[in-house]
Amino acid sequence: MISPHVLVVGSEPTTLHSLSAMLAGNACRAEASVLGAEALVRIRRDPALDLVLLELGDGNGNGLPILQQLRAMRPDLAIVVLSASGDTREVVEAIRLGAEDYLNVPLQEAELQKVLLRHLPASGSRSSDETIEQLDGD
């Protein structure tokens, strides 16, 4: 069975840690990276990534340039943005720039599971029914 590979990119260590733990609990292989050049290098070197969860930052648009670079580098990669600021303009801009979805921080595990179901491929040796069962906790 192949676990989906998810990269969590952000600037808040608490968010990175808790999200990585939630992903591991949902049968994902999770990695965390600090917002910026390190994240771009990781994405460039790992073509097997299935999903990036990108923290937008504190409402000042820190994640938007990274989103643009990611989209240019990997147009096929699913990107979901995380917003803690409550700034809907920033989320709308992120969607306009190519993010497929968004999650509010602090995260609710049920919302994360819905996003995983929508954006992770049902590839490898696992069927989409098996993926749904694992994510639903059955």
N, C-alpha and C positions, 0 to 999 in steps of 0.2 A: 504494500500500500504506500502510495506517495503522498506525503504531507504537503499541503500548499506552503509556499515560501512567501512570507510577508515581512517587509521592511518597515519599521516604524521610525519616522524621521521627526525630530523635534528638539526643542531647547530646554524643556522642563524635565529633569531627571525622574521626578515622581511619576509623571504621565508616561514616560518611556517605560519605566519599570512595571507599572501596573498594567499597561496595555500589553506588554510582552507576556506577562503572566496570564492575562485573559486569553490571549491568542494560543499560548501553549495548552491551556485548558480546553481549547476548542480544536485540538488536533492540528494546529498549524506550527510550522517551523518559523519561529519569530526571531528577528534580529533587530537591534536598535542602533540608531546612528544620530549623531548630533547634527542639527540643522546647518547646512552649508556645504562646503567643498567636499568634506568627508562623505556625505550622503551621495553626492554626484559620482564620486569615484567608485563607491560600492555598487551603485546601480549600473555604471558603465561596465564594471568587471563581471557582473552576475546576470547573464541573460536569462537565467531560470527563475527570476522573480515573478511571482504571480500578482502581487498587490503591494502598493506603497500606501501607508497611512501617514499623511504629511500634516504636521502641526503648523497652523498658519502663524502662530505667535501671539503676541499680546495686543493685537488690534492695530499694529503699525505696519502691517504688510510684509513682515520678514519672510514669510513662506512663499509669497507670490512670485518673486524672481526664481526661486528654486523650482516651483511648479512649472514655470515657463521653460526653464532649462530641461527639466525632466521630460516634458511633453515633446520638446524638440529632439531630444536624444532618443526617447523610446515612445513613439506615438501609440504603440500597441499596448503599453503597460497601463493597468488599471490603477488609478490614483484616487484616493478618498482623503479629503481634508478634514482636519480636526480644528474646531474653533472653541476657544474658551472665553473669548472676549464678548460674545453676544453681538458682534458687529455684523449684521446681515449683509451690509454692502460688501464687506470683504469676502464673505462666503459666495455671494452672487458673482463677484469678480473672479473668484477661483473657479467656479463652474464655467464661466465664460472663457477662461483660459484653458479649460480642458479637464478639470476634475470631474469625475463621474458622480460623486456623491459627497456627503459631509456628515460628520458626527459632532455633537456638542460634547464638550468636556465640562464637568466630569462625565465620564462614560457610564452608560448603563449597559450591562452585558447583553441584555435582550436586543438592544439596538445594534450592538456590534455583531451579534449573530445574524441579524437580518442583512446587514451590509455584507458580511462574508458570504452568505447565500447568494446575494445578488451579483457579487463581483469576482468570486473565485471560480476558476474553471473546474469543471467536473472531468478532469483529465487523468491520465495515468491509469492505474489498474483499478481505480475506484469509480463506481457508478455514481450518478447524481443522487440516487436514492440513498446510497451509503453515506455520501457527504451530508445530506440533510439529516439522516439519523444521528450521525456523530455530532453535528452542530446543535441538534435539538436535545442532545444529552441522553438519547435512548441507548 
